[in-house]
Amino acid sequence: MTAARRRGGIASAARRPPLPLRDPFVSALRAALFDPARCAVEPGSTVVVGLSGGADSVALAAALAVLGRRSAPGRGVVAIAVHVHHHLRGADADADCAHAEAVAAALGLDFERADIHPARERGNRAAAARRLRRGALDEIAGRRRAPAIALAHHADDQLESVVMALGRGSGLAGLGGMLPRTTVAGCGAALVRPLLRLPKTDCIEFCRRCGLGWREDASNAALDRTRVRIRRAVAPVFESLWPGAASRIAATAEIVVAASAAIERLLPKATRVADELRLDRAALRALPMPLIGMALRSAATDLDGRLADRLPAAIVERGAALVAAPRSGTRLTLARGHELIVERAAVRLRRAAAGAA
């Protein structure tokens, strides 16, 4: 079991901290939250905020609380703090939950606790935790009629996502990193990330200005995790060469997303036939090789959303080469057992047999 540490103090629920009502951190959050091109949250909405107890989520909850206090009725947001207890770290997880509840009370926010048990699930525990956590947050958002769930991912997280995408060769979609707003089929509330342009240091400094403490999970320092290795060994090099690099990379990622969407509109569209997606081969062959690959990656993601940024670059390049080549009747196995079939007039993407993916 890993230990978690607490940084700073916490104002009691009975005595709320004197929150800075005019603060650049809050102004930046407000701009991102209500920007139609970024988070697109309607003023006056109810927003569920994930509150883990770490500095990032404490800063987000505090900024949303300030926004609610300083805005005229219908111009701010009504924030509901939710802590998802994963039951993975024993007493440390219990302490995280207690701290999150104390923070919510100090900020005057409604608080809910959601319990999930990813250790009981089969398969990858991290993937199970993400799925269960999203389900728990979405259930509360639906019950509270909240159209958005605010998450505290910041510019440093975005830098890590972009570097990972570069290393995997994830294409333009991957280089866009995390999106400011994400909607998922079957989920009622959108995920919004209003802190993506702000570095972690801004979150920490805002917590200090608010007189709020936070929890730190020592497992975040485990060097066997890819993100942590990037955080410890790669991100500091970027910062030393180009101070403020994380925020600029986050802004660039938004440009990449917009450029990717513009290119996507020009690509041939796949049609669905039963469990397959089909693309016109002649239309694909008229494109430059990188755009053939982009069209194949987009279709593969439509076939199976789990391939969004995890389809190996080598497979995409091989598939594009098969499409461009004069031969027909060739096949290529994609990730998770899905198959690419190149015919004379069409390119088919076939789902793996049930239970094989």
Residue, then its C-alpha position, 0 to 999 in steps of 0.5 A: m500500500t502506498a502512502a498519501r500525503r497532505r499539503g497545506g491546511i484545510a479551513s473548517a466547514a464552519r469557517r469558510p476560507p476568504l476566497p479571492l473573488r477577483d483572480p486570474f485563475v478564475s478568469a481563465l477558467r471562466a473563459a474556457l468554461f463558457d467558450p463555445a469552441r472549448c468547453a461550451v458550458e451554458p451559464g447558469s448550468t449545474v456542473v458536477v466536478g470530480l474532486s479527488g482531493g489532489a491540488d488540481s481538483v481542489a483548485l478546480a472546485a474552488a474556482l467553480a465555487v468562486l465563479g458561483r459566488r461572484s456571478a449574477p444569478g444565471r451567469g455562473v455555475v452551480a457546482i456539485a463536488v463528487h469524490v469517487h472512492h476506488h477502494l484500492r489504497g485502504a486507509d489512504a483512500d479513506a483519507d482522500c475521501a474525508h479531505a475531499e468532503a472537508v474541502a467541499a464543506a469549506l467551499g460551501l458546495d454540495f458533496e456526494r461520494a460514489d463508491i466503485h470497486p475496479a479490483r473486482e472487475r476482470g481485465n485491466r484494472a486501470a481501464a475498469a477504473r476509468r469505465l466505472r468512474r465515468g459511469a458513477l459521475d454520469e449517474i450523479a450528473g443525470r440525477r442532478r440534471a447536470p449537463a457537464i462533468a468538469l475534470a481537472h486535467h491541466a496543461d502538464d497532463q496535456l503535455e504528457s498526452v501529446v508526448m505519448a501520442l508522438g511516441r506511439g505514432s497516434g496520428l493527428a487525433g492523438l496529437g490533439g491530446m485530451l479534448p476540452r469537451t468530450t461527449v460519449a454515446g450513451c452518456g448524458a453529460a459531457l466531460v469538460r476540461p477547463l484547465l487544459r491551458l493552465p499549468k499545475t503550478d497555477c493550480i497549486e498557487f491558487c489553492r494556496r491563495c484560497g488557504l486550501g490544502w490537498r492530498e498527494d498520492a505517492s503512487n504518482a511517483a512510481l517510475d514504472r508508469t509511462r506518464v510518471r516517467i514523462r513527468r519526471a524525465v521529459a517534461p522538465v527538459f521542455e520547461s528548461l528549454w522553453p519556460g511555459a512550454a506546457s501551456r503552449i503545447a496545450a494551445t497547439a494541441e487545440i490547433v491540431v484538433a481544429a486542423s484534424a477536423a477540417i481535414e476529416r471533412l475532406l476525407p472519403k466517408a465510410t458506409r456501414v454494412a452489417d458489422e463492416l465499414r466500407l470505403d471507396r478504394a478509388a477515392l482513397r487512392a487519389l489521396p496522398m499516402p498520409l491522408i490514406g492512413m488518416a482515413l483508415r485510422s478514422a474508419a477504424t476508430d468508428l469501427d471500435g472506439r477503443l482504437a481512437d489513439r492506440l492503433p499502431a502507426a506501423i499498421v496504419e502505414r501498412g494498410a495505406a500501402l496495401v490500399a495504394a498498391p495495384r493488388s487486390g484481395t489483400r488482408l491486414t489484421l488490425a489491433r484487437g483482431h479487427e481486419l482490413i480487407v482490400e478489394r478492387a473497388a472497396v476497402r472493408l474494415r471488419r469487426a473481430a468475431a464476438g469475444a475475440a476483440 
